[in-house]
């Protein structure tokens, strides 16, 4: 039998991880938008996608909406929601397996 207190502790750490990474990803979208406007060196799309894959997909998605940035790029307007859906499936699967 799995100790539920330990499992809940891990879920709390996971929540903190995803929240922190989403805030970082959101900030990166804002920074990249600003750099695009002043024509400075940009944050690469690979780095933004990697942040989404590592758990910052919500931050990237909100960054797209709020900063209106990368919204015309297919890999962002289709890829980021796809990554988010896969992460949700994974998390709900983990939740189902632990309880």
C-alpha angles and dihedrals in degrees: 000000000000116000104241094206091060092046092051089050090055091048090053090052090047091051090051091048094051092044094050093045092048091052090050091047092048090050091049090054090052092046092048092049090051092048090050091054095050093039098240129143108298137220107257121248089234090061092049092049090047090053088052092049092049090056107282097105093118091053092049091048093050089045089055091051100042100038093033087228129152090359094133094052111099094211088058104039091045102022101051095052088045091053090048092052092049091049091050092050090050093048094046089047090053090047091050092049095049097048 
